[in-house]
Structure formats: structure tokens, C-alpha cells
Amino acid sequence: MIDSTIQSLAMEMKTSVDQLIQWFSYFGIIKTEKDIITQIEKEILFKHMNDNKKGLSNKLTLKRKTRSTLSVSGIGGKSKQVHIEIRKKLTYIQYTTLQEPECIDLKNKMVSNVNHELANSTKENKLVNKKVDDTINPFFLTQNSKKNHHYSESIKCKEKVSGKVYPRKVEGKYLQEKNQTQLIKKRSEDNWNIENAKTIPSNLENNNTNGSKLYCMPSLIEKNNNQKLENERRNRSRTRTRNRSGGKLTKQQQPKRSNNHRLYAIIPDEFSKEEELYVSNRIGKNKRKQSALLQSFNKPIQVINRDIIIGETISVAELANKMSTKSSCVIKAMMQLGIMATINQILDQETAQLVAEEMGHKVILRHDNELEELIMNDRINSCTMIENRAPIVTVMGHVDHGKTSLLDYIRSTKIASSEIGGITQSIGAYNVSTDNGIITFLDTPGHAAFTAMRARGVQLTDIVVLVVAADDGVMPQTIEAIQHIQAANVPVVVAINKIDKLEANPERIKNDLNNHGLIPEDWGGDTQFINVSAISGDGIDNLLDAILLQSEMLELKAMHHGMAIATVLESFLDKGRGPVVSVLVREGTLKCGDIILCGTEYGRVRAMRNEFGHDITSAGPSIPVELLGLSGIPDSGEMVIVVRDEKKAREVALYRQGKFREMKLARQKEPNIANIFANIKNTTSGAISELNLIIKSDTQGSSEAIRESVESLSTSNIIVKILSSSIGGITETDIALAVAYNAIILGFNVRADLSARRIIELDQIDVRYYSVIYDLINEVKQMMHGMLVPRYKHESIGLAKVRSVFHSPKHGNIAGCIVVEGMIKCHKKIRIIRNNIVTYEGELESLRRFKDDVHEVRSGVECGISIKNYNDIHSGDMIEVFDTIKMSHV
């Protein structure tokens, strides 16, 4: 092999040149930075490194805890219990024995030298003992300082335990029972010991035939001995140091008391690797031992590349923490890329990835919907079992045009007659069986407040039936329904209802709908127009045939087996059953016992009922059902998904709840200087009033409609603020919130419970109940008008000029005037204007024409005017007569 230099070898071993030179010096080889290293010198270095690595120790630590309770008397003679925990710890360190052939030869040589050692004097034995510690290889300490930290602790323990081996004096029973000669003799017969190991270098030096292997040991031992002796002298000088004040040892320097407790510790032998068990007095039983905390830092030789996991967003500080670098370094790297940022600035995923890769790290992108994708991919579906399904038909139209009555005739029910107020206020789903097939109808409300319900119905449907009354024509909600239909791009069938009335005019309906893009088939379009009557039943069969024909043209198919997917139509809270959700199955089969995930809620299907209230166990595509078992009330329009693992469903639901809270906080308007000053101005002037409301409704859909309708009533003078909008009856929590914010509670198809009614009567809380949505909206408008401050407008009706002033004993000064503009009326408000400045504002007391009292005087006519409680009138003044008019609020 080609010889290499110190620098090349240091690069291969990934260490510094100085450290490598120091290692060679430990073995008696002196090198400089530019010297050449031979192959024999490399073998010497590697051999000693491998020998030192064999001395790694295995440590066994035993811990024991004992707990007890102590009664301590407290203040007032009362005793309290104090829990005490005693922790004990024993450490055993084991060193493996060397099995090298050379070591066995050395052992035999050591046994032959035992007699020679016994003949030595006591003084020579002590000198041998002092040099034992120096046999530890410095190269081993420098190369493996962290790994041998426990070994250094064992050396300290060995110095305290065995007074024979080390020069420090330790008083114990063990030293009294065993003398020095027997100990050395016993150790030499079993295995090598530390004292006999001191003779290894000298014997090797005399008997070594291969000088290239062990010629470095004498210099190594001499250097280590000098260093150890110097350290021991320093430690002994420190322990003898006294305090200046009292001449006593400090707490850290005072020797600990010894007792009769035994401590077992395994003393490692550096050369013989022998396991020896010693017994010593336990020191400081009840005192906490001072832990030897060794802190060290090794500068990394090369840059560490890490795997950085980055989410959708991350701050600069978090990114720096993940890369284990300073934030200033990250900001500097971003500035080099042309991105200015601060330490708390939020970065998007792409920017964070670019910065991390620029700094040499590997980026792992984590998407927020990763958990949702995982649970969706875990679903088991059979895509091969696709069959025809029933069409979903949504009935839409203006309020009171006969949508529910039309469905009643088809289903042979009387739902329209039982509805409160005669209008539909919630979305309904019905499954109708006909001679030609099954049709699922969705009945939507026609009131203007239920726009969200109509939009939701269009998104679910396959075909829309637009109901228009023949005697009423196209109305605003009809136009809105047409806009929803065109936006969703779904086929439509127009049903012209109430053709049995005398005022019916179907042709006018066709003309009006033609203007909105619905062209009849008779006129060359593609929209079917069917004349029907919900009372007499005319045209109902033609309407059903048209719906089935349109569904056949669409070729509607769905998967009938596998995990189901459904859509929430409506949800409400039942006091006895809990959250009840009306869903429409889109695909698969929904069964009792399935684990479902719906928005921010999850659960297991406990029971299902059909539209008639009968319990069922399963529901296929296009079948509406009511299910029980969700953890809460989901929002209308949410997807219901059947999953396999309930634990994963719970994790996704909790994640969505946290994300919903974050989005809600993000939507809040951030305050700025203009808004702050505007709020201060409104608060001080009192120009804007707030109407605090708490809304309680029966279903989620009606709650959403009421909230949107009431919030749209806010004006520039009054802001309608909804503090809470929830499902269920009025509770004590709602009452407490109303008391705190002086709010009005609006209950829609709900009532207060018994405990809440008592608080309402006691605190006189304003609670109002409604069953029809437009009654609620109208009453909110009246409340807003009642909160407005009345505004008045001054309207000028006449102007007169004073020509002369007369005195009357009955009325005082009387102004002789001529009417310049408009007319002057008696008992009206007036202003005295002098040099274009209003000097007085009062009331006109008397108006005369010559000597007759008159009620009004027109323009160009002279008159006499007497002003109530005012006599300071001069010639040339202008008298303006005005009227006060109350203005109406918009």
C-alpha cells in the first residue's frame, strides 16, 4: 500500500491533524504535519485503537423506591399527611476479559514475578499503587470521552472503596481484615490485577522480540504517571483548604460520615479485565449525592443534513428550529433568495421548501388533508356492482304556488294542511312508488329566507320540477329558482299548477319563462311544460311520466353495495333521542352499526327510520332516512361517509374542529387605526345602536335561514348582532347570556324548559316565540325601528320683512311686516334673522290683518305679527316661519 501523509490520514479518519499527531505521540511515534506515515505505523495505531475499544464497559443500574406517609402537626393542632419517597440506586460495572494470546503469555509472566513482588518493601508497594491510575490510556480517554464517562465515575468510586489499591486513605473493615500480601497473592493466582499490571511494560521491554508492537508503552506510562500525580496533589491541597472566617471546611469539602451499611461495587481492572466484588462503608446515606455533571460540546466536523417535515404553513422560527440552526441564518438565506421576512412571519409550504433545500436539507411535505385521504383510501367499495338507481327530483317554486299540495296528491297525504302558517319551512324528502318505478322527491321552501335550502336542493338533485301558479305568474323566488337551475346545469320540467282556476293563463306563463331561457318543446325548445292541478289531479300522471322519461335519458346509475356515502338534508336535536340527522344516500348501502364521519362529528349508526317513522336496518341509493348516533348536530349539506376505523374517524373529526376554529378566528376582521377611531367616535356620539339577539330554533336549516335573514336587516344606524344561534330548547345558559349582554331571545318552534322559565319570570327576560319565519323577521324590523332616535326636519313655509314696530299694551311690541316669500301661519315656529344671523327662535303668538285676527297671510300682503315672550324686534329684521316634520328611517 502507498504511504500517506498525516493530513490525508486525518481526512480519512475524519479528525484533525493535531489530534492525530497527539495519538502517535502517545505510542512513542513523533510526527509533524508534513511527515510520511508508513504502513507499519498505521498498523500500530489501528491495533492500539482496537485494543482500547475492547475495554468498553457494561453498566447495570438497580433502582428501588420506597414510599411512606408521615403525620406532621400543623397550625391549630391539626395534623396533615406528608408523603415520603426514598430512592436507592446501585450501579454494577462489568468489564469483559481479554482473550488475546499475547495477554495470556503476559499473565504467565506476571505469575512468575509474584514472589519478586512479595519480597519488595512496603514503600515500593505504595509507589506501585500510586502508579495504577496512570495505566489508563490517554488515547482511550480522548477518543471516547463520552463513552467512558461512567468509567471515570467507577474510578472515583474505587478510590473511595479500596484503600489498598489507591493512595487515598479509606477506613473500612475490609482493609483491616485483609492484608496487602494476601490480596496481591490471591489476585495473581486467579487473574491479573492492577498492581501486577505495572510490571507489564518492564517485562515487555525486556522480553519483547517484536519492538514494533509494544515499544511505545514506557513513555506512555511515564507521561500518564506524572499527570496523575499532579492531579492528586491538587485535589489533596483543595481538601485541606479552610474558610477564612471560621477555619472550617466548606460544605463541599467536608468529609461525609460513614456508617455500617455495605455498598457493593464492581471494580474494573484495566489490563486483566477481571471482575472483583468489594464491600465498603456506605457514605452519606441520608444526604443527596452530588451528581457529576460533565458538559461537553464537540464542534461538528461536517454539515448535518436533516429530514424536515413542513406542513401547509410554518413560521421562520419553527423552520429554524427544525433545521437546528439560528433564525438569523434562515433570514439570511431568504434574503439571498430575494425574500424579506421576519422571525415570526408565516411562510407557505413552497417558500419553506425552497429555503430548506437551499440550506442542504431534505424536505418532506405534509398536507393537512393527509389524514382524510388516508381514511378515504381505507374504504372498501365494489365499483363493479353499478346498477340503475331512482331519480332524485327537487320541487321548487315561489311561496304558495302549490308545491307541497302537488306532492300530497302524488303521495296521497295531507302534509300541506298541517303545516304552520300554510308554508313549508324545512326541506322534506319522500320516496314515491309508481307503476313505472320509484321516484325520490325533495320538497324545498319557497320563502325568500330559505335561499340556502333551495341551493342545497339543486346540488343534490337529478331533475328539477319548477312549479308556477297559472293565476300568479313568475315571481321573485321563481326567478331565483331558475338561476339556481342554470348554475347547477340540471334538466328541468315546468309544472303549471292551478289550471283549474278561472284566472289561469298558461300561455302567459310560457311567455314569461321564455324570457328567462326556458323554451317549451312546442316552441322548439327542450323544456317540458305540463299543466297540472293539485286539487283535481289533472296532469299528475303526465308529470310523473315526464320525470321518468327524463331520468331514463340521463341513465342514472350508482353502486348498491359497499360502504355508503350520504348527504345531510336536515338535522335537529331530540330531547329523548339526541341528535337526529335526515340524510339522503347517494351510493352504497347504509346499515345499522356502521361507523360514520360527518363534518366535525362522528359516531355509529344506532337506529334508522324511513319517512313514515318505521325502523329499518339498511338503506340503498336515493333513499332518504333519519339516523341516530352522531356525537353532535352537523351542518346541512355535509357529507356522511362510512369508514372502517372509529379511532381514525374521531381523529379526523377533532382535526376538522380545530381547523374550523382557526378559520373562524382568521375570518375576524383585524383592527386598524381607521376602525379604532370609528368605534371611538360611534361610542362617544352614540350614533350607532346594537340589537343583541339569541336565536334558538328547531332545525339546523331554519337556524341558518333565520340567521342570514336577520343579519341582512342591519343598517348604518343599527347593527343586528347575533350572540348565539343553536338548536334545541331555551336553557339556563341562554338566559345567563341574555342577562349579561341585555339581549332578546327569539325562539323558533322551541320553548323554554322549566328551570329556564323560572329565571325568565324572576329576571323579566324578553323572550319571544315564533312559528312562522316572516313573523319573526317583521318583528325584528319593528324592534329596530323602536330603537332608532326620532329625526326631525325644519321646512320653511314663509318669510316676512319688518318695516316698522308698534307698541300694544296687551301684546307688547308688534312688528308691521310684509310677506316676502311663501305664507305666514299663526302659532308656528319662527326665527328672527338680523344681519343674516339668527338672534331668536320662538313661536308666533298673534297674526292680524288690519284689526282682524287671521290664520295665514300670503305673499305680498302686509300684516302685523306678535311674537310670544319677545319684544326686542327692530325694523329691517327678517321673520322666518317654519314647520317641524318627523323624518322616517330607511
Buried (B, 14 or more C-beta within 10 A) or exposed (E): EEEBBBEEBBBEBEBEBEEBBBBBBBBBBEBEEEBEBEEEBBEBBEBBBEBBEEBEBEEEEEEEEEEEEEEEEEEEEEEEEEEEEEEEEEBBBEBEEBEEEBBEEBBEBBEEBBEEBEEEEEEEBEBBBBBBBBBBBBBBBEBBEEEBEBBBBBBEBBBBBBBBBBBEEBEBEBBEEEEBEEBBBEBBEEBBBBBBBBBBBEBBEEEBEEEEBBBBBBBBBEBBBEEBBEEBEEEEEEEEEEEEEEEEBEEEEEEEEBEEEEBEBBBBBBBBBBBBEBEBBEBEEEEEEEEEEEEEEEEEEEEEEBEBEBEEEBBBBBBBBBBEBEBEEBBEBBEEEEBEBEEEBEBEBEBBBBBBEEBEBEBEBEEEEEBBEEBEEEBEBEEEEEEBBBBBBBBBBBBBBBBBBBBBBBBEBEBBEEEEEEBBBBBBBBBBEEEBBBBBBBBBBBBBBBBBBBBBBBEBBBBBBBBBBBBBBBBEBBBBBBBBBBEBEBBBBBBBBBBBBEEBBBEEBBBBBBEBEBBBEEEEBEBBBBBBBBBEEEBBBBBBBBBBEBBEEEEBEBBBBBBBBBBBBBBBBEEEEBBBBBBBBBBBBBBBEBBBBBBBBBBBBEBBBBBEEEEBEBBBBBBBBBBBBBBBBBBBBBBBBBBEEBEBBBBBBEBBBEEEEEEEEEEEEEEEEEEEEEEEEBEEEEEBBBBBBBBBBBBBBBBBBBBEBBBEBBEEBBBBBBBBBBBBBBBBEBBBBBEEBEBBBBBBBBEBBEEBBEBBEEEEBEBBBBBBBBEBBEBBEEBBEEEEEEEEEEEEBBBBBBEEBEEEEEBBBBBBBBBBBBBBBBEBBBBBBBEEEEBBEEEBBBBBEEEEEBEBBEBEBEBBBBBEEBEEBEEEBBBBBBEEEEEEEE
